[in-house]
Amino acid sequence: MAKFEIVMPKLGESIIEATITKWLKQVGETIEEDDAILEIATDKVDSEIPSPVDGVLTQIFFQEGDVVAVGEIIAVLEMDGDEASEKSEDIISEEKIGEQISNDIESIANEVIGDESETVVSDFKSSGRFYSPLVRSIAKEENISLNELETVAGSGKAGRLTKQDILNHLENRGKVKTSITKVPSTQPVKAPGEKIAVGTGDHVEEMSRMRKLIADHMVMSKQVSPHVTSFIEADVTKIVNWRIKVKDAFIKREGEKITFTPIFIDLAAKALRDYPGLNVSVDGNNIIFKKNINIGMAAALPNGNLIVPVIKNADQRNLIGMAKTVNDLASRARANKLSPDEISGGTFTITNFGSFDSLTGTPIINQPQVAILGLGAIVKRPVVIETPEGDTIGIRSIMMLSLAYDHRVVDGALAGLYLKRLREYIQNFDVHQSI
C-alpha cells in the first residue's frame, strides 16, 4: 500500500499558517479525489482542502483549533498499489517534498530542543506566545533565553516575533532595553476591575472568529498609527448624470451594472499617482514607497463582518475593466469565494459610508497602509455655483470625502493636497467619454 502525505498548502504570498476549523473526514474513511478533507481559516479567508488522490484516511496529525504552518504534514492517505502506479510523477514528487519538509522541521526542532527537549518545549508552550522553528533556532544559536525572547517586541501579526525582529534585537543587544510585548487579547476591552453586568433577558453571544480578528486588527491599528482625518466636499453632479446616461447601455452590452464605486476607485488611483506619499508603508524608521497601486475596497458581508478585496494595479485599468473587476470581487466576497491573494497586498483602501446613507465617517487605517479614503452619501443640496458672469445658486449632487491618515508619515498638507486633487478629478470628470 502506498502512502500519500497531505500538507498544509501555500495559501497566498503573505500566509504562513492556518487554523484547522473542522475535519470533514475521519480516520478510516474512504476518500475520492477532490473530496474536501478539512476546513481551514486564516486571518484572510476560510477555505477547504481537497484530496489530490483517492485513498483511505489513516492518520490525522492535528486537531480542530490547531494552528499549522504552511508545508507541514497534516494527514496521511493510504492508496492501493494499482492506483498508486497509475498516478503521475507529480504525486511521487509531492511525497518527497512532504518528507523533506518533515525532515527540515524535525531538524530545526532538534537544534532548538537539544538535550533538554522536554523542558524547552514545555517552556515555549507555557509562554503564551508563538515562536516559529526559525526563531527558536536563532535563539538557540545565539544563546537567547526564553525570558529574553519574551522582552523582544514583535512586529508580526498579533505581536508575533519575526526573523527580522530577533536579528534587530541581536544587533542592538546590550545597547537598549526592550519592553515586553503583550499579545493583543481577543476579549472585549473594559476598565480594570469593571465587571459587565448581564441583565435578565440579555442575550450573550461569543464573537465569531472573523469578528475577533477584525476587533484585534482595529485595536492594533489605533495603537500603531496616530490617526488624523481630513474632510472635503466634492460636486459629483457630472459623474451622477454621466452614469444615468450610460448605465442602461452598459447593462445591455456587458450584462452587469456600473456603480459609482469603480469610478471613484479609478479617480482615487489617479490621485495616488500624483501623490505617492500616501501609497506607502512604515517599517521601523523606514518608509516603503510602493511601486504598485493596489486599492482595497471594504465590503460588508451578509453576516455583518467586513472583508477587503484588493484591486491590483488599479491605476492601469480602464473604466470597463475596473467596473467588471469590482463587480466580480464584490459578488465573490459575499459568497465567500475569494482566494487569499485577492484580499492581500493592498496599498490603499477605500470604504463607502454612502452605501448605508451615512454622510461621512472617520475610518480606521488598514495596516500596514497609511491612509484610507471614506466616501459619503451623494445628496442633492442647494449650493453656490461660481461662474464668470457671477455667482448663482443651483441644485447639485454633493459628496463628502474623508481621508484618515497615519500622522507619523503623512502630514495635513499632503492629505489636503491629495483630497484637493481627487476633488479636481471628480469635478472635471469627462462626461463625453464612452464606456
C-alpha positions as CSV (number, residue, x, y, z in Angstrom):
1,M,0.0,0.0,0.0
2,A,1.4,3.4,-1.0
3,K,1.1,6.4,1.4
4,F,0.3,9.9,0.4
5,E,1.0,12.8,2.7
6,I,-1.4,15.8,2.8
7,V,0.5,19.0,3.6
8,M,-0.9,22.5,4.5
9,P,-0.8,24.2,1.1
10,K,0.6,27.6,0.3
11,L,-2.5,29.9,0.6
12,G,-1.0,33.2,-0.6
13,E,2.1,35.2,-0.5
14,S,1.6,36.6,3.0
15,I,0.0,33.5,4.5
16,I,2.4,31.4,6.7
17,E,-0.1,29.4,8.7
18,A,-3.7,28.4,9.0
19,T,-6.1,27.2,11.7
20,I,-7.9,23.9,11.3
21,T,-11.5,24.7,12.0
22,K,-13.2,21.4,11.1
23,W,-12.3,17.9,9.9
24,L,-14.8,16.8,7.2
25,K,-13.3,13.3,7.1
26,Q,-12.3,11.0,9.9
27,V,-9.6,8.2,10.1
28,G,-10.8,5.1,8.3
29,E,-13.0,6.9,5.8
30,T,-12.6,6.3,2.1
31,I,-11.9,9.5,0.2
32,E,-12.2,10.2,-3.5
33,E,-10.0,12.6,-5.4
34,D,-11.2,16.2,-4.9
35,D,-13.2,15.4,-1.8
36,A,-12.9,18.1,0.8
37,I,-10.9,16.7,3.8
38,L,-10.9,19.6,6.2
39,E,-11.8,23.3,6.5
40,I,-9.1,25.8,7.4
41,A,-9.1,29.5,8.3
42,T,-6.5,32.3,8.1
43,D,-6.7,35.9,9.0
44,K,-7.6,36.5,5.4
45,V,-10.1,33.9,4.3
46,D,-11.7,30.5,5.0
47,S,-11.0,27.5,2.7
48,E,-11.5,23.8,2.2
49,I,-8.5,21.5,1.4
50,P,-9.4,18.8,-1.2
51,S,-7.7,15.5,-1.6
52,P,-5.5,15.2,-4.6
53,V,-5.8,11.4,-4.7
54,D,-8.2,8.5,-3.9
55,G,-7.4,6.6,-0.7
56,V,-8.3,5.9,2.9
57,L,-7.5,8.4,5.6
58,T,-5.2,6.6,8.0
59,Q,-3.6,9.4,10.1
60,I,-4.5,12.9,11.3
61,F,-1.7,14.9,13.0
62,F,-3.6,18.0,14.1
63,Q,-6.9,18.6,15.9
64,E,-9.6,21.2,15.3
65,G,-8.4,24.6,16.6
66,D,-4.7,23.8,16.0
67,V,-2.6,26.4,14.1
68,V,-0.5,24.7,11.4
69,A,2.4,26.2,9.4
70,V,2.3,26.1,5.6
71,G,4.1,23.0,4.4
72,E,3.5,20.9,7.5
73,I,2.1,17.4,7.0
74,I,-1.5,17.3,8.4
75,A,-2.7,13.9,7.4
76,V,-1.8,10.7,5.6
77,L,-3.8,8.8,3.0
78,E,-3.2,5.1,2.1
79,M,-3.6,4.2,-1.6
80,D,-3.7,0.7,-3.1
81,G,-0.8,-0.4,-5.2
82,D,-2.6,-0.4,-8.6
83,E,-3.9,3.1,-8.1
84,A,-0.5,4.4,-6.9
85,S,1.2,3.0,-10.0
86,E,-1.3,4.9,-12.3
87,K,-0.6,8.3,-10.7
88,S,1.8,10.7,-12.3
89,E,5.3,11.5,-11.1
90,D,3.9,14.7,-9.6
91,I,2.5,12.7,-6.7
92,I,5.8,11.0,-6.0
93,S,7.5,14.4,-6.2
94,E,4.9,15.8,-3.7
95,E,5.5,12.9,-1.4
96,K,9.3,13.6,-1.4
97,I,8.7,17.3,-0.8
98,G,6.4,16.4,2.1
99,E,9.1,14.1,3.5
100,Q,11.7,16.8,3.1
101,I,9.6,19.4,4.8
102,S,9.0,17.0,7.6
103,N,12.7,16.3,7.9
104,D,13.6,20.0,7.9
105,I,11.0,20.8,10.6
106,E,12.4,17.9,12.7
107,S,15.9,19.0,12.2
108,I,15.2,22.6,13.2
109,A,13.2,21.3,16.2
110,N,16.1,19.1,17.3
111,E,18.5,22.1,17.0
112,V,16.3,24.2,19.2
113,I,15.3,21.5,21.7
114,G,18.7,19.8,22.1
115,D,19.3,17.5,25.1
116,E,16.7,19.2,27.3
117,S,13.9,18.8,24.8
118,E,11.1,18.2,27.4
119,T,12.0,21.3,29.4
120,V,12.3,23.7,26.4
121,V,9.2,22.5,24.6
122,S,7.2,22.9,27.9
123,D,8.6,26.4,28.4
124,F,7.6,27.6,24.9
125,K,4.1,26.1,25.3
126,S,3.6,27.8,28.6
127,S,4.9,31.2,27.4
128,G,1.6,32.1,25.8
129,R,3.4,33.4,22.7
130,F,4.1,31.6,19.4
131,Y,7.7,31.2,18.3
132,S,8.4,29.7,14.8
133,P,11.0,27.0,14.4
134,L,13.3,29.5,12.7
135,V,13.1,32.0,15.6
136,R,13.7,29.1,18.1
137,S,16.8,28.0,16.1
138,I,18.3,31.5,16.0
139,A,17.6,31.9,19.7
140,K,19.4,28.6,20.4
141,E,22.4,29.5,18.3
142,E,22.7,33.0,19.9
143,N,22.1,31.7,23.5
144,I,18.9,33.8,23.9
145,S,16.8,32.5,26.8
146,L,13.1,32.3,26.7
147,N,12.9,35.1,29.3
148,E,14.9,37.3,27.0
149,L,12.7,36.4,24.0
150,E,9.7,37.5,25.9
151,T,11.1,41.0,26.1
152,V,11.6,41.4,22.4
153,A,8.9,43.5,20.6
154,G,7.3,41.6,17.8
155,S,6.2,43.3,14.5
156,G,4.3,40.3,13.2
157,K,0.6,39.5,13.4
158,A,-0.7,39.9,17.0
159,G,2.8,40.8,18.2
160,R,4.4,37.7,16.7
161,L,8.2,37.6,16.7
162,T,9.7,37.5,13.2
163,K,13.2,36.7,12.0
164,Q,13.9,40.4,11.4
165,D,12.7,41.3,14.9
166,I,15.2,38.9,16.5
167,L,18.0,40.0,14.2
168,N,17.4,43.6,15.1
169,H,17.4,42.6,18.8
170,L,20.8,40.9,18.3
171,E,22.2,44.0,16.6
172,N,21.2,46.2,19.5
173,R,21.7,43.6,22.2
174,G,23.1,45.3,25.3
175,K,22.6,48.8,23.9
176,V,18.9,49.2,24.7
177,K,16.4,47.5,26.9
178,T,13.3,46.4,25.1
179,S,9.9,46.2,26.6
180,I,7.6,43.2,26.9
181,T,5.2,43.0,24.0
182,K,1.8,41.6,25.0
183,V,-0.2,39.6,22.5
184,P,-3.4,41.6,21.8
185,S,-6.4,40.0,23.5
186,T,-9.5,39.0,21.6
187,Q,-11.5,39.8,24.7
188,P,-13.7,43.0,24.9
189,V,-11.8,46.0,26.3
190,K,-13.1,47.1,29.6
191,A,-11.9,49.2,32.5
192,P,-9.7,47.5,35.1
193,G,-11.8,45.8,37.7
194,E,-15.0,46.5,35.9
195,K,-17.5,43.7,35.5
196,I,-20.0,43.9,32.8
197,A,-23.4,43.1,34.2
198,V,-25.8,40.8,32.3
199,G,-29.4,41.6,33.0
200,T,-32.5,39.4,32.8
201,G,-33.4,38.9,29.2
202,D,-30.0,40.0,27.9
203,H,-28.6,37.8,25.1
204,V,-24.9,36.9,25.2
205,E,-23.2,35.7,22.1
206,E,-19.5,35.0,21.6
207,M,-17.7,36.8,18.8
208,S,-17.2,34.8,15.7
209,R,-13.6,34.1,14.7
210,M,-13.7,36.7,12.0
211,R,-15.1,39.3,14.3
212,K,-12.4,38.7,16.8
213,L,-9.8,39.1,14.1
214,I,-11.4,42.4,13.0
215,A,-11.5,43.6,16.6
216,D,-7.8,42.8,17.1
217,H,-6.9,44.5,13.8
218,M,-8.8,47.6,14.6
219,V,-7.3,48.0,18.1
220,M,-3.8,47.3,16.7
221,S,-4.2,49.9,14.0
222,K,-5.2,52.6,16.6
223,Q,-2.3,51.6,18.8
224,V,0.2,51.7,15.9
225,S,-0.9,54.8,13.9
226,P,-1.7,58.2,15.3
227,H,-4.9,58.8,13.3
228,V,-5.9,62.1,11.8
229,T,-8.9,62.6,9.5
230,S,-9.4,65.4,6.9
231,F,-12.6,66.2,5.0
232,I,-13.5,67.8,1.8
233,E,-16.8,68.3,-0.2
234,A,-16.9,67.4,-3.9
235,D,-19.5,68.2,-6.5
236,V,-20.3,64.8,-8.2
237,T,-23.1,66.1,-10.4
238,K,-21.2,65.3,-13.6
239,I,-20.5,61.7,-12.5
240,V,-24.1,61.2,-11.5
241,N,-25.5,62.5,-14.8
242,W,-23.0,60.5,-16.8
243,R,-23.8,57.3,-15.0
244,I,-27.5,57.8,-15.6
245,K,-26.8,58.3,-19.3
246,V,-24.7,55.1,-19.8
247,K,-26.0,52.6,-17.2
248,D,-28.7,51.1,-19.3
249,A,-26.5,50.6,-22.3
250,F,-23.8,49.1,-20.1
251,I,-26.1,46.5,-18.6
252,K,-27.4,45.6,-22.0
253,R,-24.0,45.2,-23.5
254,E,-22.0,43.8,-20.6
255,G,-24.8,42.1,-18.6
256,E,-23.9,43.8,-15.4
257,K,-24.3,47.1,-13.6
258,I,-21.9,50.0,-13.5
259,T,-21.9,51.5,-10.0
260,F,-20.2,54.6,-8.6
261,T,-17.5,52.5,-6.8
262,P,-15.3,51.7,-9.9
263,I,-15.5,55.4,-10.9
264,F,-14.2,56.7,-7.6
265,I,-11.6,53.9,-7.3
266,D,-10.3,54.9,-10.8
267,L,-10.1,58.6,-9.8
268,A,-8.5,57.8,-6.4
269,A,-5.8,55.7,-8.1
270,K,-5.0,58.6,-10.5
271,A,-4.6,61.0,-7.5
272,L,-2.3,58.4,-5.8
273,R,-0.1,58.6,-8.8
274,D,0.2,62.3,-8.3
275,Y,0.8,62.0,-4.5
276,P,2.7,58.7,-4.0
277,G,3.4,59.7,-0.4
278,L,0.0,58.1,0.5
279,N,0.9,54.8,-1.2
280,V,3.5,53.8,1.4
281,S,4.0,51.6,4.4
282,V,6.2,52.2,7.5
283,D,8.9,49.7,8.6
284,G,10.5,51.0,11.8
285,N,12.2,54.2,10.7
286,N,11.9,53.4,7.0
287,I,9.2,54.5,4.6
288,I,8.5,51.9,1.9
289,F,7.1,53.6,-1.3
290,K,5.0,51.0,-3.1
291,K,5.6,50.7,-6.8
292,N,2.1,49.3,-7.5
293,I,-1.2,50.9,-6.6
294,N,-3.3,48.2,-5.1
295,I,-6.6,49.5,-3.8
296,G,-8.7,47.6,-1.3
297,M,-12.4,48.1,-1.2
298,A,-14.0,47.4,2.1
299,A,-17.1,45.3,1.7
300,A,-19.8,44.4,4.2
301,L,-20.7,40.7,4.3
302,P,-24.3,39.4,4.9
303,N,-23.3,38.3,8.4
304,G,-22.2,41.8,9.3
305,N,-18.5,41.2,9.1
306,L,-16.1,43.1,6.8
307,I,-13.7,41.9,4.1
308,V,-11.4,43.9,1.8
309,P,-10.9,42.6,-1.7
310,V,-7.9,44.2,-3.4
311,I,-7.8,45.5,-7.0
312,K,-4.2,45.1,-8.1
313,N,-2.6,47.8,-10.3
314,A,-5.8,49.9,-10.1
315,D,-4.1,52.8,-11.9
316,Q,-3.5,50.7,-15.0
317,R,-7.1,49.6,-15.7
318,N,-9.7,51.3,-17.9
319,L,-13.1,52.1,-16.6
320,I,-14.8,49.0,-18.1
321,G,-12.1,46.7,-16.7
322,M,-12.4,48.4,-13.3
323,A,-16.2,48.0,-13.3
324,K,-16.0,44.3,-14.1
325,T,-13.3,43.7,-11.5
326,V,-15.3,45.5,-8.8
327,N,-18.5,43.6,-9.6
328,D,-16.7,40.3,-9.6
329,L,-14.8,40.8,-6.4
330,A,-17.9,42.1,-4.6
331,S,-20.0,39.2,-5.8
332,R,-17.5,36.5,-4.7
333,A,-16.8,38.3,-1.4
334,R,-20.5,37.9,-0.5
335,A,-20.3,34.2,-1.5
336,N,-17.1,33.7,0.5
337,K,-15.2,32.6,-2.7
338,L,-12.2,34.9,-2.6
339,S,-8.7,33.5,-2.7
340,P,-6.2,34.7,-0.1
341,D,-4.2,36.6,-2.8
342,E,-7.3,38.6,-3.7
343,I,-7.5,40.1,-0.2
344,S,-3.8,40.7,0.4
345,G,-1.2,43.1,-0.9
346,G,-3.3,46.3,-0.7
347,T,-1.5,49.6,-0.5
348,F,-4.5,51.9,0.0
349,T,-8.1,51.3,1.0
350,I,-11.5,52.9,0.1
351,T,-14.6,52.4,2.2
352,N,-18.1,53.5,1.2
353,F,-20.1,55.0,4.0
354,G,-22.6,56.3,1.5
355,S,-23.9,52.8,0.7
356,F,-25.7,53.0,4.1
357,D,-26.7,56.7,3.6
358,S,-24.1,57.9,6.1
359,L,-22.9,61.4,5.1
360,T,-19.3,60.7,6.2
361,G,-17.2,58.8,8.7
362,T,-13.7,58.6,10.2
363,P,-12.4,55.2,9.0
364,I,-9.6,53.2,10.7
365,I,-6.4,52.6,8.7
366,N,-6.0,49.1,7.3
367,Q,-2.5,48.3,8.5
368,P,0.3,48.3,7.2
369,Q,-1.1,51.0,5.0
370,V,-1.0,54.7,6.0
371,A,-4.3,56.0,4.6
372,I,-7.9,55.1,3.9
373,L,-10.5,57.1,1.9
374,G,-14.1,57.3,3.0
375,L,-16.9,58.0,0.5
376,G,-20.0,59.6,1.9
377,A,-23.6,59.5,0.6
378,I,-24.4,61.5,-2.5
379,V,-27.1,64.1,-1.6
380,K,-28.7,66.9,-3.5
381,R,-28.1,70.3,-2.0
382,P,-28.6,74.0,-2.9
383,V,-25.1,75.3,-3.4
384,V,-23.3,78.4,-4.7
385,I,-22.1,78.0,-8.2
386,E,-19.3,80.3,-9.3
387,T,-19.4,81.4,-12.9
388,P,-17.5,84.1,-14.9
389,E,-20.8,86.0,-15.1
390,G,-21.3,85.8,-11.3
391,D,-22.4,83.5,-8.5
392,T,-25.7,81.6,-8.7
393,I,-27.5,79.1,-6.6
394,G,-28.3,75.7,-8.0
395,I,-29.2,72.1,-7.1
396,R,-26.1,69.9,-7.2
397,S,-25.1,66.4,-6.1
398,I,-22.6,66.7,-3.3
399,M,-20.4,64.1,-1.6
400,M,-18.3,64.3,1.5
401,L,-14.8,62.7,1.2
402,S,-12.9,61.8,4.4
403,L,-9.2,60.7,4.5
404,A,-7.8,59.1,7.6
405,Y,-4.0,59.0,7.6
406,D,-1.1,58.0,9.7
407,H,0.4,61.2,11.1
408,R,3.8,59.5,11.6
409,V,4.5,59.9,7.9
410,V,1.6,61.8,6.4
411,D,1.1,65.5,7.4
412,G,-2.1,67.5,6.9
413,A,-0.6,69.3,3.9
414,L,-0.1,66.1,1.9
415,A,-3.5,64.8,2.9
416,G,-5.1,68.1,1.9
417,L,-3.4,68.2,-1.4
418,Y,-4.5,64.6,-2.2
419,L,-8.1,65.4,-1.4
420,K,-8.0,68.6,-3.4
421,R,-6.5,66.7,-6.4
422,L,-9.1,64.0,-6.1
423,R,-11.9,66.6,-6.0
424,E,-10.5,68.2,-9.2
425,Y,-10.6,64.8,-10.9
426,I,-14.2,64.3,-9.7
427,Q,-15.5,67.8,-10.7
428,N,-13.7,67.7,-14.1
429,F,-14.9,64.3,-15.0
430,D,-15.3,63.8,-18.8
431,V,-19.0,63.4,-19.4
432,H,-18.4,62.8,-23.1
433,Q,-16.3,59.6,-22.6
434,S,-17.9,56.4,-23.8
435,I,-17.8,53.0,-22.0
